Amino acid sequence: MKDIAQRAGVSESAVSFALNDRPGVSEITRDRVRRVAEQLGWRPSTAARQLSGEGAATVGLVVARPADTLGVDSFFLQLISGIQEVLAERHLGLLFQVVEDVADECAVYRRWWAEHRVDGVMVVDPRTDDPRPDLLEELGLPAVVIGGVPDAGHPGISTVWADDAGAMAALVDELYALGHRRIVHIAGLPGLAHTERRIRTLRAEAERRGLTEVRSVPTDYSDAEGAAVTRRVLESGTPPTALVYDNDVMAVAGVAAATELGFLVPGDVSVVAWEDSPLCRMVKPWLSALSRDTVQFGRTAAQELTALLDGGPARTVQVPVPRLIERESTGPCGA
């Protein structure tokens, strides 16, 4: 600040007012100070901001999933892209960490809070029995839960959510109309709230129609498990005529496994991926998929968190329901 003041011909206090957008200097002085600061390569010090009570200028994101499954998960890549767009506009950093389980994730939150590392956090993969909202309210860390459902029990936490139940119900309608009565849902990690919502909805829709050969099989989201489960269900005595995968990677692996076993897609078995991505259009046949704007999902979550950091109230925001994009991998039941 002393260097900037000398170069700009103003006092150090005027530099402080100008760089922190505070009243007390003219716009002409403010512009001159900023130009000099840019020339000298000045950037705000995070440590100094913390000491002055202005925060860390950083938000946190912890993912409790196997690290080897994240690199091929298009959902997280797109979600983080949307988050980063909003944070970059506000000159906020993103502190990202991958851990083994929710207990480790809670330990990270406690450490970040004690060390004043972050101003707020975004929480992904809500659980059916989730300790994180209680902990974050106890710590007083502003938080947005991504993919949860409206939660009246935690009024200080914002939620951004999609209607997975509605999407699954609409998908079952489409498959039923095509004549499919044996449907297997190759699901994601058990215990995740959105996985359980999809499983419950599929079960309810099957019961409503009197379908007895409809079920869900949890996996770890990996291509290996997607392929293994596909082989197992297709080699059963009464193989399904439709397969619904909880992500694009498993769907692509499933098509390859079905083809190896001699099944035609969609002649013998229809395939739907829950998450649409370019991967769905890089295989033959092109995969039908549930599509949503995941980048916008990330933007919305980041916007809700910055609103909390600005002192706004916690809110619940619903994003549009994923819609089915019909391509070459679905068709009338051939059984």
C-alpha positions as CSV (number, residue, x, y, z in Angstrom):
1,M,0.0,0.0,0.0
2,K,2.9,2.3,0.7
3,D,4.3,1.7,-2.8
4,I,0.9,2.4,-4.4
5,A,0.5,5.6,-2.3
6,Q,3.9,6.9,-3.4
7,R,3.3,6.1,-7.1
8,A,-0.3,7.5,-7.1
9,G,0.6,10.6,-5.0
10,V,-2.0,9.9,-2.3
11,S,-2.0,8.8,1.3
12,E,-2.0,5.2,2.4
13,S,-5.5,5.6,3.9
14,A,-6.8,6.9,0.5
15,V,-5.3,3.7,-1.1
16,S,-7.2,1.6,1.5
17,F,-10.5,3.4,0.8
18,A,-10.0,3.0,-2.9
19,L,-9.1,-0.6,-3.1
20,N,-11.8,-1.7,-0.6
21,D,-14.6,0.3,-2.3
22,R,-15.2,2.5,0.7
23,P,-16.3,6.1,0.7
24,G,-13.8,8.8,1.5
25,V,-12.1,9.3,-1.9
26,S,-13.2,10.8,-5.2
27,E,-13.9,8.6,-8.2
28,I,-10.9,10.1,-10.0
29,T,-8.6,9.2,-7.1
30,R,-10.1,5.7,-6.9
31,D,-9.5,5.1,-10.6
32,R,-5.9,6.4,-10.3
33,V,-5.2,4.1,-7.3
34,R,-6.6,1.1,-9.1
35,R,-4.6,1.7,-12.2
36,V,-1.4,2.0,-10.2
37,A,-2.3,-1.1,-8.2
38,E,-2.8,-3.0,-11.5
39,Q,0.6,-1.8,-12.8
40,L,2.3,-3.0,-9.6
41,G,0.6,-6.4,-9.7
42,W,-1.2,-5.8,-6.4
43,R,-3.6,-8.5,-5.1
44,P,-5.6,-8.5,-1.9
45,S,-4.0,-10.5,0.9
46,T,-6.2,-13.3,2.2
47,A,-4.4,-13.2,5.6
48,A,-4.9,-9.5,5.9
49,R,-8.6,-9.8,5.0
50,Q,-9.0,-12.4,7.8
51,L,-7.3,-10.3,10.4
52,S,-9.5,-7.3,9.5
53,G,-12.7,-9.5,9.7
54,E,-13.4,-9.4,6.0
55,G,-13.3,-13.2,5.5
56,A,-11.2,-15.6,3.6
57,A,-12.6,-14.8,0.1
58,T,-12.8,-18.6,-0.3
59,V,-15.7,-21.2,-0.3
60,G,-15.3,-24.9,0.3
61,L,-16.5,-28.0,-1.4
62,V,-15.8,-31.5,0.0
63,V,-16.8,-34.7,-1.9
64,A,-17.0,-38.0,0.0
65,R,-16.7,-40.4,-2.8
66,P,-14.1,-42.8,-4.2
67,A,-11.6,-40.5,-5.9
68,D,-11.2,-42.9,-8.9
69,T,-14.9,-42.4,-9.8
70,L,-14.8,-38.6,-9.9
71,G,-12.5,-38.2,-12.9
72,V,-15.0,-39.8,-15.3
73,D,-18.1,-38.3,-13.7
74,S,-19.5,-35.6,-16.1
75,F,-22.0,-34.4,-13.5
76,F,-19.3,-33.2,-11.1
77,L,-17.2,-31.7,-13.8
78,Q,-20.1,-29.6,-15.1
79,L,-21.3,-28.7,-11.6
80,I,-17.9,-27.3,-10.6
81,S,-17.7,-25.4,-13.9
82,G,-20.9,-23.6,-13.1
83,I,-19.8,-23.0,-9.5
84,Q,-16.5,-21.6,-10.7
85,E,-18.1,-19.2,-13.1
86,V,-20.0,-17.4,-10.3
87,L,-17.1,-17.4,-7.9
88,A,-14.7,-16.0,-10.5
89,E,-17.1,-13.0,-11.0
90,R,-16.9,-12.3,-7.2
91,H,-13.1,-13.0,-7.0
92,L,-13.7,-15.9,-4.7
93,G,-11.6,-19.0,-4.5
94,L,-12.8,-22.6,-4.4
95,L,-11.1,-24.9,-1.8
96,F,-11.8,-28.5,-3.0
97,Q,-11.1,-31.7,-1.2
98,V,-11.9,-35.4,-1.7
99,V,-12.4,-37.6,1.4
100,E,-13.3,-41.2,2.1
101,D,-16.5,-40.8,4.0
102,V,-18.9,-38.3,5.7
103,A,-17.1,-38.6,9.0
104,D,-13.9,-37.3,7.3
105,E,-16.0,-34.6,5.6
106,C,-17.3,-33.4,8.9
107,A,-13.7,-33.3,10.3
108,V,-12.7,-31.1,7.3
109,Y,-15.5,-28.6,8.1
110,R,-14.4,-28.4,11.7
111,R,-10.8,-27.8,10.7
112,W,-11.7,-25.2,8.1
113,W,-13.9,-23.4,10.6
114,A,-11.2,-23.4,13.3
115,E,-8.6,-22.1,10.8
116,H,-10.9,-19.6,9.2
117,R,-10.1,-21.1,5.8
118,V,-13.5,-20.6,4.2
119,D,-16.4,-18.2,4.4
120,G,-19.0,-20.8,3.5
121,V,-19.4,-24.3,1.9
122,M,-21.4,-26.1,-0.7
123,V,-22.6,-29.6,0.4
124,V,-23.1,-32.3,-2.2
125,D,-24.6,-35.9,-2.1
126,P,-27.1,-35.3,0.7
127,R,-27.7,-38.5,2.8
128,T,-30.9,-40.0,4.1
129,D,-29.4,-39.7,7.6
130,D,-27.1,-36.8,7.3
131,P,-25.1,-35.3,10.2
132,R,-23.7,-32.4,8.1
133,P,-26.5,-29.8,8.3
134,D,-26.6,-30.0,12.1
135,L,-22.8,-29.6,12.2
136,L,-22.8,-26.6,9.8
137,E,-25.5,-24.8,11.8
138,E,-23.6,-25.5,15.0
139,L,-20.4,-24.0,13.5
140,G,-22.3,-21.1,12.0
141,L,-20.8,-21.8,8.5
142,P,-23.1,-20.5,5.7
143,A,-24.0,-23.5,3.5
144,V,-25.9,-24.5,0.5
145,V,-27.0,-28.2,0.1
146,I,-27.0,-29.3,-3.6
147,G,-29.5,-31.9,-4.5
148,G,-31.4,-32.1,-1.2
149,V,-35.0,-31.5,-0.6
150,P,-36.7,-28.6,1.3
151,D,-35.6,-28.9,4.9
152,A,-37.6,-27.0,7.5
153,G,-35.4,-28.4,10.2
154,H,-32.4,-26.2,9.2
155,P,-33.7,-22.8,8.4
156,G,-30.3,-21.3,8.1
157,I,-29.1,-23.5,5.3
158,S,-30.1,-23.0,1.6
159,T,-31.1,-25.8,-0.6
160,V,-30.9,-26.2,-4.4
161,W,-32.7,-29.3,-5.6
162,A,-34.2,-31.2,-8.6
163,D,-37.2,-33.4,-8.5
164,D,-35.6,-36.8,-9.0
165,A,-38.9,-38.5,-8.0
166,G,-40.8,-36.7,-10.8
167,A,-38.1,-37.5,-13.3
168,M,-38.2,-41.2,-12.5
169,A,-42.0,-41.3,-12.6
170,A,-42.0,-39.7,-16.0
171,L,-39.3,-42.1,-17.3
172,V,-41.3,-45.1,-16.1
173,D,-44.3,-43.7,-17.9
174,E,-42.3,-43.5,-21.2
175,L,-40.9,-47.1,-20.8
176,Y,-44.3,-48.5,-19.9
177,A,-45.9,-46.9,-22.9
178,L,-43.2,-48.7,-25.1
179,G,-44.3,-52.0,-23.6
180,H,-41.6,-52.6,-21.1
181,R,-42.6,-54.5,-18.0
182,R,-39.3,-55.8,-16.8
183,I,-37.2,-52.8,-15.8
184,V,-33.9,-52.7,-13.8
185,H,-32.5,-49.5,-12.4
186,I,-28.7,-49.7,-12.0
187,A,-28.5,-47.2,-9.3
188,G,-25.7,-45.1,-7.7
189,L,-24.4,-45.3,-4.1
190,P,-26.8,-46.5,-1.5
191,G,-27.7,-44.0,1.2
192,L,-27.6,-41.0,-1.0
193,A,-30.8,-39.1,-0.8
194,H,-31.3,-38.8,-4.5
195,T,-30.6,-42.5,-5.0
196,E,-33.1,-43.5,-2.4
197,R,-35.7,-41.1,-4.0
198,R,-35.3,-42.7,-7.4
199,I,-35.5,-46.2,-5.9
200,R,-38.6,-45.4,-3.9
201,T,-40.3,-43.8,-6.9
202,L,-39.5,-46.7,-9.2
203,R,-40.9,-49.1,-6.6
204,A,-44.1,-47.1,-6.2
205,E,-44.6,-46.7,-9.9
206,A,-44.2,-50.5,-10.4
207,E,-46.6,-51.3,-7.6
208,R,-49.2,-48.8,-9.1
209,R,-49.1,-50.7,-12.4
210,G,-48.8,-54.2,-10.9
211,L,-45.3,-54.8,-12.2
212,T,-43.5,-57.5,-10.3
213,E,-40.2,-57.6,-12.3
214,V,-38.9,-54.1,-11.6
215,R,-36.0,-53.5,-9.2
216,S,-33.0,-51.3,-8.4
217,V,-29.4,-52.5,-7.9
218,P,-27.0,-50.0,-6.1
219,T,-23.5,-49.6,-7.4
220,D,-20.5,-47.2,-6.8
221,Y,-21.2,-45.3,-10.1
222,S,-18.1,-46.9,-11.8
223,D,-18.0,-48.4,-15.3
224,A,-16.7,-51.6,-13.8
225,E,-19.7,-52.1,-11.5
226,G,-22.1,-50.9,-14.2
227,A,-20.8,-53.5,-16.6
228,A,-20.8,-56.3,-13.9
229,V,-24.4,-55.6,-12.8
230,T,-25.5,-55.5,-16.5
231,R,-24.0,-58.9,-17.1
232,R,-25.6,-60.3,-14.0
233,V,-29.2,-59.1,-14.7
234,L,-29.1,-60.0,-18.4
235,E,-27.8,-63.5,-17.7
236,S,-30.7,-64.2,-15.3
237,G,-33.6,-66.4,-16.3
238,T,-35.9,-63.5,-17.1
239,P,-33.7,-60.6,-18.3
240,P,-35.0,-57.1,-18.2
241,T,-36.2,-55.4,-21.4
242,A,-35.1,-51.9,-20.1
243,L,-32.1,-50.7,-18.1
244,V,-31.9,-47.3,-16.4
245,Y,-28.4,-46.3,-15.3
246,D,-27.8,-43.5,-12.8
247,N,-25.0,-42.0,-14.8
248,D,-23.6,-41.9,-18.4
249,V,-20.4,-43.8,-17.7
250,M,-22.3,-46.9,-16.4
251,A,-24.7,-46.7,-19.3
252,V,-21.9,-46.8,-21.9
253,A,-20.3,-49.7,-20.0
254,G,-23.7,-51.4,-19.9
255,V,-24.2,-51.2,-23.6
256,A,-20.8,-52.7,-24.2
257,A,-21.5,-55.5,-21.8
258,A,-25.0,-56.2,-23.3
259,T,-23.4,-56.3,-26.8
260,E,-20.8,-58.8,-25.7
261,L,-23.5,-61.1,-24.4
262,G,-25.3,-60.9,-27.8
263,F,-28.1,-58.5,-26.8
264,L,-29.2,-55.9,-29.3
265,V,-29.8,-52.4,-28.1
266,P,-32.6,-51.4,-28.4
267,G,-34.0,-54.6,-30.1
268,D,-33.6,-56.8,-27.0
269,V,-33.0,-54.3,-24.3
270,S,-33.6,-50.5,-24.1
271,V,-31.0,-48.3,-22.3
272,V,-31.4,-44.9,-20.6
273,A,-28.7,-42.9,-18.9
274,W,-29.8,-40.6,-16.1
275,E,-27.2,-37.9,-16.9
276,D,-26.8,-36.7,-20.5
277,S,-23.3,-35.8,-21.8
278,P,-21.3,-35.9,-25.0
279,L,-20.3,-39.4,-24.0
280,C,-23.9,-40.5,-24.7
281,R,-23.4,-39.4,-28.3
282,M,-20.0,-41.0,-28.8
283,V,-21.3,-44.6,-28.8
284,K,-23.5,-46.6,-31.1
285,P,-26.3,-46.5,-30.6
286,W,-26.6,-43.0,-29.3
287,L,-28.0,-43.2,-25.7
288,S,-31.3,-41.9,-24.7
289,A,-30.8,-39.8,-21.5
290,L,-32.3,-37.6,-18.9
291,S,-31.0,-34.2,-19.6
292,R,-30.6,-31.1,-17.4
293,D,-28.4,-28.0,-17.4
294,T,-25.9,-29.1,-14.8
295,V,-23.6,-26.1,-15.3
296,Q,-26.6,-23.9,-14.5
297,F,-27.3,-26.1,-11.5
298,G,-23.8,-25.2,-10.3
299,R,-24.3,-21.5,-11.0
300,T,-27.5,-21.5,-9.0
301,A,-25.9,-23.1,-6.0
302,A,-23.0,-20.7,-6.1
303,Q,-25.4,-17.7,-6.4
304,E,-27.3,-18.9,-3.4
305,L,-24.1,-19.2,-1.3
306,T,-22.9,-15.7,-2.3
307,A,-26.3,-14.4,-1.4
308,L,-25.9,-15.9,2.1
309,L,-22.4,-14.4,2.4
310,D,-23.9,-11.0,1.5
311,G,-26.3,-11.4,4.5
312,G,-29.4,-12.6,2.6
313,P,-31.8,-15.2,4.0
314,A,-31.6,-18.9,3.4
315,R,-33.8,-20.1,0.5
316,T,-35.0,-23.3,-1.2
317,V,-34.6,-23.2,-5.0
318,Q,-35.9,-25.9,-7.3
319,V,-34.2,-26.3,-10.7
320,P,-36.1,-27.7,-13.7
321,V,-36.9,-31.4,-13.7
322,P,-34.6,-33.5,-15.9
323,R,-36.3,-34.3,-19.2
324,L,-35.9,-37.4,-21.4
325,I,-34.0,-37.0,-24.7
326,E,-35.0,-40.0,-26.8
327,R,-32.2,-41.2,-29.1
328,E,-31.3,-44.6,-30.6
329,S,-31.0,-46.8,-27.4
330,T,-34.7,-46.9,-26.6
331,G,-37.6,-48.5,-28.5
332,P,-40.7,-50.7,-28.2
333,C,-40.3,-53.8,-26.1
334,G,-39.3,-56.7,-28.3
335,A,-39.9,-59.5,-25.8
